[in-house]
Amino acid sequence: MSNAVNRLLVITESLGIGGTETHLFRLLPRLAASGWDITTFCLTGRGRRAAELEELGVRVVAPFQAGWTGGSVVRSPARLAERLVSLYSLARRWRPTIAHFYLPGPYLLGAPATIAAGVPIKIMSRRSSSRYQGARPILARVERALHAKMDMVIGNSKAVVGELRTECVSEAKLHLIYNGIELPTRQPQREAARKVLGLAVDELVGVMVANLIAYKGHSDLIRALILVSKRLPSRWTLLLAGRDEGLKSKLEFLARNGGISRHIRFLGECSDTAALLAAADFGLLTSHEEGFSNAILEGMAAGLPMVVTDVGGNPEAVLDGVTGLVVPPRNVEAIGEAVLRIANDPGLRARLGEAGRIRVQKEFSMTRCASAHDRLYRSLIERLSQKNLHPVPESQLG
């Protein structure tokens, strides 16, 4: 039996493919290796990575069938009740010291269940912009009320922390932990990667790894490339890797109508993004909103100069003119000019790419990220221990 003090309960949606899922898949085994006994409660199903995570020493509890989203759970009283009861029962039975919530649905459901179960320490991680709250004002108010019950609220960028501050989270509870990535120990060979993709050695190649969702700004990028296409080298290709969320046909039409469809390749969801990055000359992320993007970090780690929009944590990762170029969001002309600048200056590409690679190694490794979580957890446990040793006198209560 493990030390009960080191029991960590992580509440999330699933362990599939996605930004938060990838973060947990990389983070939790490192924490387990540091002595944490971890159970991950999945709200909407196990996900593709659950079995592998279990092999790495992390327990996964997913008592519900896949395919139900957090939103549908909230709208269904029966589903809401069964998830609350299941999580409450797990927390009462297992007695974790810390409950850590990821994503809005798990926070809205998990926080009340673990508060009722008496979990001593509760932490929420916000990993995206809060714009989603605009369409759900009631749930936004519930979130803000739950913030007061948390012992710590973590943002993964200064931008996200700033938004949490506007939600009346006290300074004492606010904490910044940047995302971390596994640094590549061996890069795929550029020539081999290009051969697999059918790309010429001298072809200019850009890559953007992002699901085809409107806020990722794919249409802005394609319009920008249409604007500058006549000033780009004759042989160029843009690789777009990501799951189609209903935009692909519209983007294909846009590229075809602008006369650049032969230069755009939609690759769908890719498991081997390292090969795509190895084949590319530069990376892009033209989103309208972000928390803190792992895709940017992975591009930098591969030595790619990045062209990104000035939203969320993007400019915290990419230093303008140092590790890449930062442009205003939704500004088609600015995006196009940045692409031209990168495309037509191999020396600039090399300088920015190397600076980005070094920056990721120093600032954004998963080792650094896991250590920050470990220190935070242990400091909160120490604070709890001191509080229990020196309780507030009854005369000072209320």
Contacts in CASP RR format, 6 or more apart in sequence:
PFRMAT RR
TARGET T0000
AUTHOR 0000-0000-0000
METHOD contacts of the structure
MODEL  1
MSNAVNRLLVITESLGIGGTETHLFRLLPRLAASGWDITTFCLTGRGRRA
AELEELGVRVVAPFQAGWTGGSVVRSPARLAERLVSLYSLARRWRPTIAH
FYLPGPYLLGAPATIAAGVPIKIMSRRSSSRYQGARPILARVERALHAKM
DMVIGNSKAVVGELRTECVSEAKLHLIYNGIELPTRQPQREAARKVLGLA
VDELVGVMVANLIAYKGHSDLIRALILVSKRLPSRWTLLLAGRDEGLKSK
LEFLARNGGISRHIRFLGECSDTAALLAAADFGLLTSHEEGFSNAILEGM
AAGLPMVVTDVGGNPEAVLDGVTGLVVPPRNVEAIGEAVLRIANDPGLRA
RLGEAGRIRVQKEFSMTRCASAHDRLYRSLIERLSQKNLHPVPESQLG
2 37 0 8 1.000
3 37 0 8 1.000
4 95 0 8 1.000
4 97 0 8 1.000
5 97 0 8 1.000
5 381 0 8 1.000
6 35 0 8 1.000
6 36 0 8 1.000
6 37 0 8 1.000
6 97 0 8 1.000
7 36 0 8 1.000
7 37 0 8 1.000
7 38 0 8 1.000
7 39 0 8 1.000
7 94 0 8 1.000
7 95 0 8 1.000
7 96 0 8 1.000
7 97 0 8 1.000
7 98 0 8 1.000
8 31 0 8 1.000
8 36 0 8 1.000
8 37 0 8 1.000
8 38 0 8 1.000
8 39 0 8 1.000
8 96 0 8 1.000
8 97 0 8 1.000
8 98 0 8 1.000
8 100 0 8 1.000
8 377 0 8 1.000
9 38 0 8 1.000
9 39 0 8 1.000
9 40 0 8 1.000
9 41 0 8 1.000
9 90 0 8 1.000
9 91 0 8 1.000
9 94 0 8 1.000
9 96 0 8 1.000
9 98 0 8 1.000
9 99 0 8 1.000
9 100 0 8 1.000
9 114 0 8 1.000
9 119 0 8 1.000
10 24 0 8 1.000
10 28 0 8 1.000
10 38 0 8 1.000
10 39 0 8 1.000
10 40 0 8 1.000
10 41 0 8 1.000
10 99 0 8 1.000
10 100 0 8 1.000
10 102 0 8 1.000
11 40 0 8 1.000
11 41 0 8 1.000
11 43 0 8 1.000
11 87 0 8 1.000
11 99 0 8 1.000
11 100 0 8 1.000
11 101 0 8 1.000
11 102 0 8 1.000
11 106 0 8 1.000
11 107 0 8 1.000
11 109 0 8 1.000
11 110 0 8 1.000
11 114 0 8 1.000
12 20 0 8 1.000
12 21 0 8 1.000
12 24 0 8 1.000
12 40 0 8 1.000
12 41 0 8 1.000
12 42 0 8 1.000
12 43 0 8 1.000
12 101 0 8 1.000
12 102 0 8 1.000
12 103 0 8 1.000
12 106 0 8 1.000
13 20 0 8 1.000
13 42 0 8 1.000
13 43 0 8 1.000
13 44 0 8 1.000
13 45 0 8 1.000
13 69 0 8 1.000
13 70 0 8 1.000
13 102 0 8 1.000
13 103 0 8 1.000
13 105 0 8 1.000
13 106 0 8 1.000
14 21 0 8 1.000
14 42 0 8 1.000
14 43 0 8 1.000
14 44 0 8 1.000
14 45 0 8 1.000
14 46 0 8 1.000
14 47 0 8 1.000
14 50 0 8 1.000
14 62 0 8 1.000
14 66 0 8 1.000
15 21 0 8 1.000
15 24 0 8 1.000
15 25 0 8 1.000
15 40 0 8 1.000
15 42 0 8 1.000
15 46 0 8 1.000
15 47 0 8 1.000
15 48 0 8 1.000
15 49 0 8 1.000
15 50 0 8 1.000
15 53 0 8 1.000
15 60 0 8 1.000
16 47 0 8 1.000
16 48 0 8 1.000
16 49 0 8 1.000
16 50 0 8 1.000
17 48 0 8 1.000
17 49 0 8 1.000
17 269 0 8 1.000
17 271 0 8 1.000
19 127 0 8 1.000
19 294 0 8 1.000
20 102 0 8 1.000
20 103 0 8 1.000
20 127 0 8 1.000
21 47 0 8 1.000
21 49 0 8 1.000
22 294 0 8 1.000
23 127 0 8 1.000
23 179 0 8 1.000
23 180 0 8 1.000
23 294 0 8 1.000
24 40 0 8 1.000
24 53 0 8 1.000
24 102 0 8 1.000
25 49 0 8 1.000
25 52 0 8 1.000
25 53 0 8 1.000
26 180 0 8 1.000
26 181 0 8 1.000
26 182 0 8 1.000
26 366 0 8 1.000
27 366 0 8 1.000
27 369 0 8 1.000
27 370 0 8 1.000
27 373 0 8 1.000
28 38 0 8 1.000
28 40 0 8 1.000
28 53 0 8 1.000
28 56 0 8 1.000
28 58 0 8 1.000
29 53 0 8 1.000
29 56 0 8 1.000
29 57 0 8 1.000
29 58 0 8 1.000
30 366 0 8 1.000
30 367 0 8 1.000
30 370 0 8 1.000
31 38 0 8 1.000
31 370 0 8 1.000
31 373 0 8 1.000
31 374 0 8 1.000
32 38 0 8 1.000
32 56 0 8 1.000
32 57 0 8 1.000
32 58 0 8 1.000
34 370 0 8 1.000
34 374 0 8 1.000
36 374 0 8 1.000
36 377 0 8 1.000
38 57 0 8 1.000
38 58 0 8 1.000
38 59 0 8 1.000
39 58 0 8 1.000
39 59 0 8 1.000
39 60 0 8 1.000
39 61 0 8 1.000
39 90 0 8 1.000
39 94 0 8 1.000
39 96 0 8 1.000
40 53 0 8 1.000
40 58 0 8 1.000
40 59 0 8 1.000
40 60 0 8 1.000
40 61 0 8 1.000
41 61 0 8 1.000
41 62 0 8 1.000
41 87 0 8 1.000
41 90 0 8 1.000
41 106 0 8 1.000
42 50 0 8 1.000
42 60 0 8 1.000
42 61 0 8 1.000
42 62 0 8 1.000
42 64 0 8 1.000
43 64 0 8 1.000
43 70 0 8 1.000
43 73 0 8 1.000
43 83 0 8 1.000
43 105 0 8 1.000
43 106 0 8 1.000
43 109 0 8 1.000
44 64 0 8 1.000
44 66 0 8 1.000
44 67 0 8 1.000
44 68 0 8 1.000
44 69 0 8 1.000
44 70 0 8 1.000
44 73 0 8 1.000
45 62 0 8 1.000
45 64 0 8 1.000
45 65 0 8 1.000
45 66 0 8 1.000
45 67 0 8 1.000
45 68 0 8 1.000
46 60 0 8 1.000
46 62 0 8 1.000
46 66 0 8 1.000
47 62 0 8 1.000
47 66 0 8 1.000
50 60 0 8 1.000
50 62 0 8 1.000
53 60 0 8 1.000
54 60 0 8 1.000
61 90 0 8 1.000
63 86 0 8 1.000
64 79 0 8 1.000
64 82 0 8 1.000
64 83 0 8 1.000
64 86 0 8 1.000
68 79 0 8 1.000
70 105 0 8 1.000
70 106 0 8 1.000
70 109 0 8 1.000
71 105 0 8 1.000
72 79 0 8 1.000
73 79 0 8 1.000
73 80 0 8 1.000
73 83 0 8 1.000
73 105 0 8 1.000
73 109 0 8 1.000
74 80 0 8 1.000
74 105 0 8 1.000
74 108 0 8 1.000
74 109 0 8 1.000
74 139 0 8 1.000
80 109 0 8 1.000
83 109 0 8 1.000
83 113 0 8 1.000
84 109 0 8 1.000
84 110 0 8 1.000
84 112 0 8 1.000
84 113 0 8 1.000
87 109 0 8 1.000
87 110 0 8 1.000
87 113 0 8 1.000
87 114 0 8 1.000
87 117 0 8 1.000
88 113 0 8 1.000
88 114 0 8 1.000
88 116 0 8 1.000
88 117 0 8 1.000
91 99 0 8 1.000
91 113 0 8 1.000
91 114 0 8 1.000
91 117 0 8 1.000
91 118 0 8 1.000
91 119 0 8 1.000
92 117 0 8 1.000
96 119 0 8 1.000
97 119 0 8 1.000
97 120 0 8 1.000
97 121 0 8 1.000
97 381 0 8 1.000
97 384 0 8 1.000
98 119 0 8 1.000
98 120 0 8 1.000
98 121 0 8 1.000
98 122 0 8 1.000
98 123 0 8 1.000
98 377 0 8 1.000
98 380 0 8 1.000
98 381 0 8 1.000
99 110 0 8 1.000
99 111 0 8 1.000
99 114 0 8 1.000
99 119 0 8 1.000
99 121 0 8 1.000
99 122 0 8 1.000
99 123 0 8 1.000
100 122 0 8 1.000
100 123 0 8 1.000
100 124 0 8 1.000
100 125 0 8 1.000
101 107 0 8 1.000
101 110 0 8 1.000
101 111 0 8 1.000
101 122 0 8 1.000
101 123 0 8 1.000
101 124 0 8 1.000
101 125 0 8 1.000
102 125 0 8 1.000
102 127 0 8 1.000
103 127 0 8 1.000
104 132 0 8 1.000
104 139 0 8 1.000
104 143 0 8 1.000
107 124 0 8 1.000
107 143 0 8 1.000
107 146 0 8 1.000
108 139 0 8 1.000
108 142 0 8 1.000
108 143 0 8 1.000
108 146 0 8 1.000
111 122 0 8 1.000
111 124 0 8 1.000
111 146 0 8 1.000
111 149 0 8 1.000
111 150 0 8 1.000
112 146 0 8 1.000
114 122 0 8 1.000
115 122 0 8 1.000
115 149 0 8 1.000
120 384 0 8 1.000
121 151 0 8 1.000
121 152 0 8 1.000
121 377 0 8 1.000
121 380 0 8 1.000
121 381 0 8 1.000
121 384 0 8 1.000
122 149 0 8 1.000
122 150 0 8 1.000
122 151 0 8 1.000
123 150 0 8 1.000
123 151 0 8 1.000
123 152 0 8 1.000
123 153 0 8 1.000
123 154 0 8 1.000
123 376 0 8 1.000
123 380 0 8 1.000
124 146 0 8 1.000
124 147 0 8 1.000
124 150 0 8 1.000
124 152 0 8 1.000
124 153 0 8 1.000
124 154 0 8 1.000
125 154 0 8 1.000
125 155 0 8 1.000
125 156 0 8 1.000
126 153 0 8 1.000
126 154 0 8 1.000
126 155 0 8 1.000
126 156 0 8 1.000
126 160 0 8 1.000
126 163 0 8 1.000
126 164 0 8 1.000
127 155 0 8 1.000
127 156 0 8 1.000
127 160 0 8 1.000
127 291 0 8 1.000
127 292 0 8 1.000
128 160 0 8 1.000
128 289 0 8 1.000
128 290 0 8 1.000
128 291 0 8 1.000
129 159 0 8 1.000
129 160 0 8 1.000
129 163 0 8 1.000
129 289 0 8 1.000
129 290 0 8 1.000
129 291 0 8 1.000
129 311 0 8 1.000
129 312 0 8 1.000
130 140 0 8 1.000
130 160 0 8 1.000
130 163 0 8 1.000
130 164 0 8 1.000
130 167 0 8 1.000
131 289 0 8 1.000
133 139 0 8 1.000
133 140 0 8 1.000
133 143 0 8 1.000
134 140 0 8 1.000
143 167 0 8 1.000
144 167 0 8 1.000
144 168 0 8 1.000
147 153 0 8 1.000
147 164 0 8 1.000
147 167 0 8 1.000
147 168 0 8 1.000
147 169 0 8 1.000
147 173 0 8 1.000
150 169 0 8 1.000
150 173 0 8 1.000
151 173 0 8 1.000
151 380 0 8 1.000
152 173 0 8 1.000
152 175 0 8 1.000
152 376 0 8 1.000
152 380 0 8 1.000
153 164 0 8 1.000
153 169 0 8 1.000
153 173 0 8 1.000
153 174 0 8 1.000
153 175 0 8 1.000
154 175 0 8 1.000
154 176 0 8 1.000
154 177 0 8 1.000
154 376 0 8 1.000
155 161 0 8 1.000
155 164 0 8 1.000
155 174 0 8 1.000
155 175 0 8 1.000
155 176 0 8 1.000
155 177 0 8 1.000
156 176 0 8 1.000
156 177 0 8 1.000
156 178 0 8 1.000
156 179 0 8 1.000
156 291 0 8 1.000
156 292 0 8 1.000
157 176 0 8 1.000
157 178 0 8 1.000
157 290 0 8 1.000
157 291 0 8 1.000
157 292 0 8 1.000
157 312 0 8 1.000
157 313 0 8 1.000
157 316 0 8 1.000
158 176 0 8 1.000
158 313 0 8 1.000
158 316 0 8 1.000
159 290 0 8 1.000
159 291 0 8 1.000
159 311 0 8 1.000
159 312 0 8 1.000
159 313 0 8 1.000
159 316 0 8 1.000
160 291 0 8 1.000
160 292 0 8 1.000
160 312 0 8 1.000
160 313 0 8 1.000
161 174 0 8 1.000
161 175 0 8 1.000
161 176 0 8 1.000
164 174 0 8 1.000
165 171 0 8 1.000
165 174 0 8 1.000
175 376 0 8 1.000
177 369 0 8 1.000
177 372 0 8 1.000
177 373 0 8 1.000
177 376 0 8 1.000
178 292 0 8 1.000
178 316 0 8 1.000
178 363 0 8 1.000
178 364 0 8 1.000
178 368 0 8 1.000
178 369 0 8 1.000
179 292 0 8 1.000
179 293 0 8 1.000
179 294 0 8 1.000
179 297 0 8 1.000
179 364 0 8 1.000
179 369 0 8 1.000
180 294 0 8 1.000
180 297 0 8 1.000
180 364 0 8 1.000
180 365 0 8 1.000
180 366 0 8 1.000
180 368 0 8 1.000
180 369 0 8 1.000
181 294 0 8 1.000
181 297 0 8 1.000
181 298 0 8 1.000
181 301 0 8 1.000
181 360 0 8 1.000
181 364 0 8 1.000
181 365 0 8 1.000
181 366 0 8 1.000
182 365 0 8 1.000
182 366 0 8 1.000
183 301 0 8 1.000
183 360 0 8 1.000
183 361 0 8 1.000
183 365 0 8 1.000
183 366 0 8 1.000
184 274 0 8 1.000
184 301 0 8 1.000
184 302 0 8 1.000
187 274 0 8 1.000
187 278 0 8 1.000
187 302 0 8 1.000
188 274 0 8 1.000
188 275 0 8 1.000
188 278 0 8 1.000
189 278 0 8 1.000
190 278 0 8 1.000
190 279 0 8 1.000
191 201 0 8 1.000
193 275 0 8 1.000
193 276 0 8 1.000
193 278 0 8 1.000
193 279 0 8 1.000
194 200 0 8 1.000
194 201 0 8 1.000
194 203 0 8 1.000
194 205 0 8 1.000
194 279 0 8 1.000
196 275 0 8 1.000
196 279 0 8 1.000
197 239 0 8 1.000
197 275 0 8 1.000
197 276 0 8 1.000
197 279 0 8 1.000
199 205 0 8 1.000
199 237 0 8 1.000
199 279 0 8 1.000
200 235 0 8 1.000
202 235 0 8 1.000
203 235 0 8 1.000
203 236 0 8 1.000
203 237 0 8 1.000
204 232 0 8 1.000
204 233 0 8 1.000
204 235 0 8 1.000
204 236 0 8 1.000
204 237 0 8 1.000
204 281 0 8 1.000
204 343 0 8 1.000
205 236 0 8 1.000
205 237 0 8 1.000
205 238 0 8 1.000
205 239 0 8 1.000
205 279 0 8 1.000
205 280 0 8 1.000
205 281 0 8 1.000
206 236 0 8 1.000
206 237 0 8 1.000
206 238 0 8 1.000
206 239 0 8 1.000
206 280 0 8 1.000
206 281 0 8 1.000
206 282 0 8 1.000
206 283 0 8 1.000
206 284 0 8 1.000
207 238 0 8 1.000
207 239 0 8 1.000
207 240 0 8 1.000
207 241 0 8 1.000
207 276 0 8 1.000
207 277 0 8 1.000
207 279 0 8 1.000
207 280 0 8 1.000
207 282 0 8 1.000
207 283 0 8 1.000
207 284 0 8 1.000
207 304 0 8 1.000
208 218 0 8 1.000
208 221 0 8 1.000
208 238 0 8 1.000
208 239 0 8 1.000
208 240 0 8 1.000
208 241 0 8 1.000
208 283 0 8 1.000
208 284 0 8 1.000
208 285 0 8 1.000
208 286 0 8 1.000
208 295 0 8 1.000
209 241 0 8 1.000
209 242 0 8 1.000
209 270 0 8 1.000
209 273 0 8 1.000
209 276 0 8 1.000
209 295 0 8 1.000
209 298 0 8 1.000
210 216 0 8 1.000
210 218 0 8 1.000
210 240 0 8 1.000
210 241 0 8 1.000
210 242 0 8 1.000
210 285 0 8 1.000
210 287 0 8 1.000
210 295 0 8 1.000
211 242 0 8 1.000
211 243 0 8 1.000
211 244 0 8 1.000
211 245 0 8 1.000
211 269 0 8 1.000
212 218 0 8 1.000
212 240 0 8 1.000
212 242 0 8 1.000
212 243 0 8 1.000
212 244 0 8 1.000
212 245 0 8 1.000
212 246 0 8 1.000
212 247 0 8 1.000
212 248 0 8 1.000
212 251 0 8 1.000
212 266 0 8 1.000
213 245 0 8 1.000
213 247 0 8 1.000
214 247 0 8 1.000
214 288 0 8 1.000
215 287 0 8 1.000
215 288 0 8 1.000
215 289 0 8 1.000
216 285 0 8 1.000
216 286 0 8 1.000
216 287 0 8 1.000
216 288 0 8 1.000
217 286 0 8 1.000
217 287 0 8 1.000
217 288 0 8 1.000
217 330 0 8 1.000
218 240 0 8 1.000
218 247 0 8 1.000
218 251 0 8 1.000
218 286 0 8 1.000
219 247 0 8 1.000
219 250 0 8 1.000
219 251 0 8 1.000
219 254 0 8 1.000
220 286 0 8 1.000
220 329 0 8 1.000
220 330 0 8 1.000
220 331 0 8 1.000
220 332 0 8 1.000
220 335 0 8 1.000
221 238 0 8 1.000
221 284 0 8 1.000
221 286 0 8 1.000
221 335 0 8 1.000
222 251 0 8 1.000
222 254 0 8 1.000
222 255 0 8 1.000
222 260 0 8 1.000
222 264 0 8 1.000
223 254 0 8 1.000
223 332 0 8 1.000
224 286 0 8 1.000
224 332 0 8 1.000
224 333 0 8 1.000
224 335 0 8 1.000
224 336 0 8 1.000
224 339 0 8 1.000
225 232 0 8 1.000
225 238 0 8 1.000
225 260 0 8 1.000
225 263 0 8 1.000
225 264 0 8 1.000
225 336 0 8 1.000
225 339 0 8 1.000
226 254 0 8 1.000
226 255 0 8 1.000
226 258 0 8 1.000
226 259 0 8 1.000
226 260 0 8 1.000
227 332 0 8 1.000
227 333 0 8 1.000
227 336 0 8 1.000
228 336 0 8 1.000
228 337 0 8 1.000
228 339 0 8 1.000
228 340 0 8 1.000
229 259 0 8 1.000
229 260 0 8 1.000
229 263 0 8 1.000
231 340 0 8 1.000
231 344 0 8 1.000
232 339 0 8 1.000
232 340 0 8 1.000
232 343 0 8 1.000
233 343 0 8 1.000
233 344 0 8 1.000
236 263 0 8 1.000
236 343 0 8 1.000
237 263 0 8 1.000
237 264 0 8 1.000
237 265 0 8 1.000
238 263 0 8 1.000
238 264 0 8 1.000
238 265 0 8 1.000
239 265 0 8 1.000
239 267 0 8 1.000
239 276 0 8 1.000
239 279 0 8 1.000
239 280 0 8 1.000
240 251 0 8 1.000
240 264 0 8 1.000
240 265 0 8 1.000
240 266 0 8 1.000
240 267 0 8 1.000
240 268 0 8 1.000
241 267 0 8 1.000
241 268 0 8 1.000
241 269 0 8 1.000
241 270 0 8 1.000
241 273 0 8 1.000
241 276 0 8 1.000
242 267 0 8 1.000
242 268 0 8 1.000
242 269 0 8 1.000
242 270 0 8 1.000
243 268 0 8 1.000
243 269 0 8 1.000
244 266 0 8 1.000
244 268 0 8 1.000
248 266 0 8 1.000
251 264 0 8 1.000
251 266 0 8 1.000
252 261 0 8 1.000
252 264 0 8 1.000
252 266 0 8 1.000
255 261 0 8 1.000
255 263 0 8 1.000
255 264 0 8 1.000
267 276 0 8 1.000
270 276 0 8 1.000
273 298 0 8 1.000
274 298 0 8 1.000
274 302 0 8 1.000
277 283 0 8 1.000
277 298 0 8 1.000
277 299 0 8 1.000
277 302 0 8 1.000
277 304 0 8 1.000
278 302 0 8 1.000
280 302 0 8 1.000
280 304 0 8 1.000
281 304 0 8 1.000
281 342 0 8 1.000
281 343 0 8 1.000
281 349 0 8 1.000
282 304 0 8 1.000
282 305 0 8 1.000
282 306 0 8 1.000
282 307 0 8 1.000
282 339 0 8 1.000
282 342 0 8 1.000
282 343 0 8 1.000
282 349 0 8 1.000
283 299 0 8 1.000
283 304 0 8 1.000
283 305 0 8 1.000
283 306 0 8 1.000
283 307 0 8 1.000
284 306 0 8 1.000
284 307 0 8 1.000
284 308 0 8 1.000
284 339 0 8 1.000
285 293 0 8 1.000
285 295 0 8 1.000
285 296 0 8 1.000
285 306 0 8 1.000
285 307 0 8 1.000
285 308 0 8 1.000
285 309 0 8 1.000
285 314 0 8 1.000
286 307 0 8 1.000
286 308 0 8 1.000
286 309 0 8 1.000
286 329 0 8 1.000
286 335 0 8 1.000
287 293 0 8 1.000
287 308 0 8 1.000
287 309 0 8 1.000
287 311 0 8 1.000
287 314 0 8 1.000
287 329 0 8 1.000
288 309 0 8 1.000
288 311 0 8 1.000
288 329 0 8 1.000
288 330 0 8 1.000
289 311 0 8 1.000
289 312 0 8 1.000
290 311 0 8 1.000
290 312 0 8 1.000
290 313 0 8 1.000
290 314 0 8 1.000
291 312 0 8 1.000
291 313 0 8 1.000
292 312 0 8 1.000
292 313 0 8 1.000
292 316 0 8 1.000
292 317 0 8 1.000
293 308 0 8 1.000
293 313 0 8 1.000
293 314 0 8 1.000
293 317 0 8 1.000
296 306 0 8 1.000
296 308 0 8 1.000
296 314 0 8 1.000
296 317 0 8 1.000
296 318 0 8 1.000
297 317 0 8 1.000
297 360 0 8 1.000
297 364 0 8 1.000
299 306 0 8 1.000
300 306 0 8 1.000
300 317 0 8 1.000
300 318 0 8 1.000
300 323 0 8 1.000
300 353 0 8 1.000
300 356 0 8 1.000
300 357 0 8 1.000
300 359 0 8 1.000
300 360 0 8 1.000
300 364 0 8 1.000
301 357 0 8 1.000
301 360 0 8 1.000
301 361 0 8 1.000
302 357 0 8 1.000
303 353 0 8 1.000
303 354 0 8 1.000
303 356 0 8 1.000
303 357 0 8 1.000
304 353 0 8 1.000
305 323 0 8 1.000
305 324 0 8 1.000
305 325 0 8 1.000
305 342 0 8 1.000
305 348 0 8 1.000
305 349 0 8 1.000
305 352 0 8 1.000
305 353 0 8 1.000
305 356 0 8 1.000
306 317 0 8 1.000
306 318 0 8 1.000
306 323 0 8 1.000
306 324 0 8 1.000
306 325 0 8 1.000
306 352 0 8 1.000
306 356 0 8 1.000
307 324 0 8 1.000
307 325 0 8 1.000
307 327 0 8 1.000
307 335 0 8 1.000
307 338 0 8 1.000
307 339 0 8 1.000
307 342 0 8 1.000
308 314 0 8 1.000
308 315 0 8 1.000
308 317 0 8 1.000
308 318 0 8 1.000
308 324 0 8 1.000
308 325 0 8 1.000
308 326 0 8 1.000
308 327 0 8 1.000
309 326 0 8 1.000
309 327 0 8 1.000
309 328 0 8 1.000
309 329 0 8 1.000
309 330 0 8 1.000
309 335 0 8 1.000
310 326 0 8 1.000
310 327 0 8 1.000
310 328 0 8 1.000
310 329 0 8 1.000
311 329 0 8 1.000
314 326 0 8 1.000
315 326 0 8 1.000
317 323 0 8 1.000
317 364 0 8 1.000
318 324 0 8 1.000
318 325 0 8 1.000
318 326 0 8 1.000
318 356 0 8 1.000
319 355 0 8 1.000
319 359 0 8 1.000
320 326 0 8 1.000
321 352 0 8 1.000
322 352 0 8 1.000
322 355 0 8 1.000
322 356 0 8 1.000
323 352 0 8 1.000
323 353 0 8 1.000
323 355 0 8 1.000
323 356 0 8 1.000
323 359 0 8 1.000
324 342 0 8 1.000
324 352 0 8 1.000
324 353 0 8 1.000
324 355 0 8 1.000
324 356 0 8 1.000
325 338 0 8 1.000
325 341 0 8 1.000
325 342 0 8 1.000
325 352 0 8 1.000
327 334 0 8 1.000
327 335 0 8 1.000
327 337 0 8 1.000
327 338 0 8 1.000
328 334 0 8 1.000
341 348 0 8 1.000
342 348 0 8 1.000
342 349 0 8 1.000
342 352 0 8 1.000
END
